[in-house]
Amino acid sequence: MSVNELAHRKASKTIKLVDASGNPVTGKEISLKQTNHKFLFGCGIFDAIEVANKSVREDRLAFLEQQVDKFLDVFNSATLPFYWALFEPKKGKPRTNELKTAAQWLKDRNVAVKGHPLCWHTLTAPWLLDMNNEEILKAQFDRIERDVSDFKGVIDTWDVINEVVIMPIFDKYDNGITRISKDLSRVGIIKAMFEKTREFNPNATLLLNDFNTSVNYEILIDGCLQAGVPIDAIGIQSHQHQGYWGREKLEDVLDRFSSFGLPIHFTENTLTSGHVMPADIVDLNDYQIAEWPSTPEFEERQAKEVEEMYSILFEHPLVEAITTWSFSDDGAWLGAPAGFLRKDNSPKPAYEKVKKLIKEDWSTNVVCQTDDNGFVSFEGFLGEYDLVCGEKTVNFKLEQNTEIEQLVI
């Protein structure tokens, strides 16, 4: 990957360094160290709930703390679960405090947090089935009002509604959300949920999210935009249990969904370090096996796939986020060895590879010297920085189109 291919991820900046009296700090060696990326490198890190709340036995807590420490060493974005059936299994008794503690714990560690999802037909509240459709819709609106308001300022990014392409025709089991989606239509339910979410957090980043990357999702997005739905980013799930998409499919998906001109988030990425799920499985959830081992050979394959996929996505100007769904094989979805860590918390080659990309190849750390007027200029990857001069440190952000910034040291 050439430097020019990543030009959109970088910016140039000139800083004037002055002392407390406003005098230029001249001829001083300074170091500029990137501390966070603008780009969101994330994982589904549900175990942060137990860590932040200290809600498991001591030995398990120590194990999870080690796991989460490895996450914090590399990633700056986290997805937390708001599946209605688990978040509010009994009507009127949501797990708000538990989730808010976890979200704040992550935010305090400079991790951006996303809630997933506000509306979904799977894992929705079972008690909705006791209601008629008008009551279900009101309960869903009330849920959005409560949760978006309660978490505002801690969680300001939401997967608003999940997997709508299949939602009205979902027939595995009866559920309240599929019922109302049939009444409202796909575009209608999306519009309703986005407007309600926007009402209670006007500045939030709101995503439409789906695993369906066919033309059906494109048509749905187009319909939403024609109807004035305020989509901030397109969420694309990429659970690759049945094998890596490869460059050709990945670039095809990017080309098609880029036509809308909206930011793209790869919201749920899975690449296994075990055998590939058989191709004849239609619903990934139907593949349930006792053991799905991670092997050295497949771990090397996973690392190569991670490196290529992350590089393709980071190079694309509309992609703003990549979230790997299972950070660890411990408790991973479907038991798939899809994490960056093995079940014993030891890092796989994919972890080391993505750490090198994020922390070395795509990170800026330079040493330079102020001139006779206290100025210094540099180019770096967009994000947050520490400027260190002697024993003093000052923070600043590197953004596109920034003017000369004066920093007091």
ABEGO torsion letter per residue (X at the ends): XBAAAAAAABBBBBBBBBBAAGBBBBGBBBBBBBABBABBBBBBBAAAAAAAAGABBAAAAAAAAAAAAAAAAABABBBBBABAAAABABBGBBAAAAAAAAAAAAAAAGBBBBBOBABBABGBBAAAAABBAAAAAAAAAAAAAAAAAAABGABABBBABBGAAAAAABAABBBAAAAAAAAAEAAAAAAAAAAAAAAABAABBBBBBBABABAAAAAAAAAAAAAGBBBABBBBBBBAAAEBAEAAAAAAAAAAAAAAGBBBBBABBBBBABBBBBAABABAAABBBABBBBBAAAAAAAAAAAAAAAAAAAABAABABBBBABABABGBBGGBBABABBAAGBBBAAAAAAAAAAAAAABBBBBBBBBAAGBBBBBBBBEBBBBBBEABBBBBBBBBGBBBBBBBX
